[in-house]
Every structure is written in C-alpha cells, then in structure tokens.
Amino acid sequence: MSFDFFVPCPRGLEAALAAELAEIAARHLNGAPFTTGEQVPGGVHFRGGWTAGMAANLHSRIASRVLLKIAQRPYRNEQDVYALALEQRWEQWFSANETLRVDVTAIKSPLRSLEFATLRVKDAVCDRLREVSGARPSIDTGAPDVRVFAFLTATDCTLYLDTSGEPLFKRGWRLDKGAAPLRENLAAGILRLTGWTPGTALYDPMCGSGTFLAEAAQVALNVAPGVERRFGFEKLKQYDVSAWQALKVAAQDAKRAARSSRAADLLIFGSDISGDMLDKARANFERAGFSGLPLKQVDARGMTPPADTPGILVANPPYGERIEVRGRGPRGEVRATGRAAHDERDEGFRRSHAETPDSEFFQALGDALKQRFTGWHAFILTSDRKLPGQLRLRESAKTPLYNGALECRLFRFDLVAGSVKQKPAS
Ligand SMILES: C[S@@+](CC[C@H](N)C(=O)[O-])C[C@H]1O[C@@H](n2cnc3c(N)ncnc32)[C@H](O)[C@@H]1O
C-alpha cells in the first residue's frame, strides 16, 4: 500500500532534499515503492509505502519532518475545515488514549484567525474520536503522542498526520546547545550544497558546538541521523513494525561499525576561539557516535589550512556581539577582546573593554582566506549581504537559505590560485 507524504525542510534546500530522498530510496528500500513528487517552497512531496516513510525519518539529514497526507479539499471557512477533519478516520491511526497537538500553517488563507482554525481542527479530531470510541484525547502542546497538521492555501485545506514526533533536526545527541548552534538539518543541507564528499578535507574555523563537523562525520561514517531517537510513527496504531526493526537494526549495526573507525582520519577539522565551545563539540561528537576529530583553539583570523590538499571551508560566523578576538594582555596572557567574550570560564580568556569592529574582523578573515587558503572553496552562511565586501572577496555564487525565519545567504568563494577575485570594501 502506498501513501502520499510531504517532507518539509528549511527553505532553499528543496532540491537538495529531493536528491537525498531519492538516494535514501535507492540505498535503503530494496525496491519498496517510492516516487519523488513535486518540490514546493519549504518541502518535497513523495509517494511510497510505510517503509519509505520510516526510512525518510531515519535517514534524511535535511528533512524537518515527514508528514503523512490524510486529506485535501477546497474550503472557504472554518466550518469547511472542521467538516473535512471530522470526516477523517483518525481512529484507524490513534486512539483517545493518545495525547494530541494540532498545528495550522497558512499561505494566503482567507481565514481571519489561525488560532480559531486550529481550535476547529482540534475539535473535529476530538469529536470524531468521541463519536467512534466514546472518549476524547487530551491536548498536550509540549510533548504530544500524536500531531496533526493542517495546511491552508488560498483555496485548499490539507490535513497531515505527523510521523516524526520531535522535529528531525533533533538527532538525539546534542548535549549542550552552546551559543546559537545551527540546526542540524540546515547544516546537513549546506554540506550537500557545498558539494563536499567524504575524503575531501572539510574545515569549520568557527565550529562552535560542531554542527557542520558532526553532520559531516556522520555522513562519512554512514551513521543514520535518527539512529539515536524515537519517532512519532512508533505511537501510531498501524505501521510496519517488522520493516521498522529491520531498518533500525541495520542503522544500529552501522553506528557500531563507525565506533571502530578512526574519526581522526576523516579529514574533518574544526577550530573556534572558545575552548569551552570546543569541549561542548567534543561531548556532542562522543554522543553522536565518534571521537577524535581534530579540534584546535584558534582565532579565525590566524587560521591556517588543516590539511595538505585544499578542500572545503564552511562556517557561520558570529555577528556583532558574538565576535571575539584574541589578544595579548598587559602581562602577556592570552585574552579575548570584543563585545562579548562569553566564555568567562575559559582558561586564558578574560573580558576586556577593547572592541574590534566586525569590519576589521571580517577584513582579517578575508585576508586569511586569500593568503593561506589558495585552492580551497569557502562557503559562509550569513544574514549580512555585505559580507563579500567586508571580506574584500567576490563571491562565485550566493544561495538564499532560511535559518528559521531569518533570511540568509550561503556565499561561495573560490580561492583559486592567482585569480582570487578581490572586491573593494562596501
Ligand atoms: C554562530 S556560532 C557558530 C555555531 C556553530 N556553527 C554551531 O553549530 O554550533 C559562531 C562561533 O564563532 C566563534 N567565534 C567568535 N569569534 C571568533 C574568532 N575570532 N575566531 C574563531 N571563532 C570565533 C564563537 O565562539 C562561536 O562558537
């Protein structure tokens, strides 16, 4: 039996997700039905059996969720939405013992209140279950057993049953978020956009809690992103338990095998000015199934290539208040200056009143790239469109991406020998 699924993802990564889903089908479905469908802003449709839905949950690094399509129909008002939700056989998927959460998202919907629409969908699902079983599910917005999503356009209402539970960027290994970590699925999508493949050097000189590095190492070691977590479909009445066990056991075996590989040989490198962040990254890597990735405490302005052969540099730099700069204190101790040297516990780092403006930091970063990273391809994610001017480098490409609601650009700089395109400061 086949179902229609919709897989939301960070906007800008739809094509990358569609390619990834096709790869997952080829590698993990052993011929089970799967057809990729349309790409729409913010996600990709596909059609397949339960195994395809479960494999997408377990193996997609870019998906935010995997939603099972339940119904779609034109609507004009809240009553139409209520009627559509009331007609659905929710009882075949879950019982009133399960707790429920309903979310409604809309683009150009004529409805005046999305909160009221959410309430009507919730009422309809509860009324339906009470009619058929005599009991209503309780609502739990924090950690519900079951989530129902309604998506409203100008004309149509689509109802989805979530199969993921917690959003898929939550891999289950992050111990401590540190300051402003990237979402794992955005980091994984960016890695795919860079064209990086295992065996090529990868370097994040502002790695923070290590999101790019962890995602890359898991790709290189063939560790499924969801191997450590549970999924919403495990709470549903019908899903293919034996197919799930087979998928999960294979993923667990792969993770066990990864533990015996040497992460130090992966050519994946990180550095950050903050030793505290590097400790957090190490703890995250351990939980993600590997250890020993080379990490160094270095000011990005002084960075040097970590490998003999050029590779891919990827980073999302801090802005404004998070830029730190290493300097020499009056007694020669290394200290951090800048607007917020946030790691006061960091050995050797102290707050100082000196400030280094962003422009100076980025100019020095650009110089480091030009002078020492010939042959590398650098990818920098930022919401600041003036970044190439600040680095004094001309980008070869820029891809719009959304980090949550924040519109960003992934700038690509090809640091080709003798032809680094310079750009005057804007
Ligand atoms: C936006 S965060 C990067 C988050 C990271 N991608 C993650 O997922 O956790 C920016 C990082 O840059 C680091 N940083 C700030 N100033 C720096 C400098 N001068 N050199 C190197 N790293 C710096 C901060 O410590 C922080 O970890």
The ligand as an SDF file (V2000), in Angstrom:
LIG
                    3D

 27 29  0  0  0  0  0  0  0  0999 V2000
   27.3150   31.3690   15.1890 C   0  0  0  0  0  0  0  0  0  0  0  0
   28.4770   30.4820   16.1370 S   0  0  0  0  0  0  0  0  0  0  0  0
   28.7640   29.0500   15.1730 C   0  0  0  0  0  0  0  0  0  0  0  0
   27.8380   27.9800   15.5810 C   0  0  0  0  0  0  0  0  0  0  0  0
   28.2210   26.6280   15.0620 C   0  0  0  0  0  0  0  0  0  0  0  0
   28.0790   26.5340   13.6180 N   0  0  0  0  0  0  0  0  0  0  0  0
   27.3670   25.6090   15.7510 C   0  0  0  0  0  0  0  0  0  0  0  0
   26.5470   24.9980   15.0820 O   0  0  0  0  0  0  0  0  0  0  0  0
   27.4570   25.4560   16.9730 O   0  0  0  0  0  0  0  0  0  0  0  0
   29.9380   31.3570   15.9340 C   0  0  0  0  0  0  0  0  0  0  0  0
   31.1460   30.7700   16.6390 C   0  0  0  0  0  0  0  0  0  0  0  0
   32.2520   31.5910   16.3360 O   0  0  0  0  0  0  0  0  0  0  0  0
   33.1040   31.5900   17.4540 C   0  0  0  0  0  0  0  0  0  0  0  0
   33.9780   32.7760   17.3560 N   0  0  0  0  0  0  0  0  0  0  0  0
   33.7230   34.0560   17.6880 C   0  0  0  0  0  0  0  0  0  0  0  0
   34.7820   34.8380   17.3870 N   0  0  0  0  0  0  0  0  0  0  0  0
   35.7320   34.0300   16.8520 C   0  0  0  0  0  0  0  0  0  0  0  0
   37.0540   34.2330   16.3360 C   0  0  0  0  0  0  0  0  0  0  0  0
   37.6130   35.4300   16.3320 N   0  0  0  0  0  0  0  0  0  0  0  0
   37.7150   33.1650   15.8570 N   0  0  0  0  0  0  0  0  0  0  0  0
   37.1770   31.9170   15.8590 C   0  0  0  0  0  0  0  0  0  0  0  0
   35.9370   31.6670   16.3500 N   0  0  0  0  0  0  0  0  0  0  0  0
   35.2220   32.7080   16.8210 C   0  0  0  0  0  0  0  0  0  0  0  0
   32.2060   31.5960   18.6480 C   0  0  0  0  0  0  0  0  0  0  0  0
   32.8790   31.0860   19.7880 O   0  0  0  0  0  0  0  0  0  0  0  0
   31.0630   30.6910   18.1500 C   0  0  0  0  0  0  0  0  0  0  0  0
   31.2850   29.3750   18.5640 O   0  0  0  0  0  0  0  0  0  0  0  0
  1  2  1  0
  2  3  1  0
  2 10  1  0
  3  4  1  0
  4  5  1  0
  5  6  1  0
  5  7  1  0
  7  8  2  0
  7  9  1  0
 10 11  1  0
 11 12  1  0
 11 26  1  0
 12 13  1  0
 13 14  1  0
 13 24  1  0
 14 15  1  0
 14 23  1  0
 15 16  2  0
 16 17  1  0
 17 18  1  0
 17 23  2  0
 18 19  1  0
 18 20  2  0
 20 21  1  0
 21 22  2  0
 22 23  1  0
 24 25  1  0
 24 26  1  0
 26 27  1  0
M  CHG  2   2   1   9  -1
M  END
$$$$
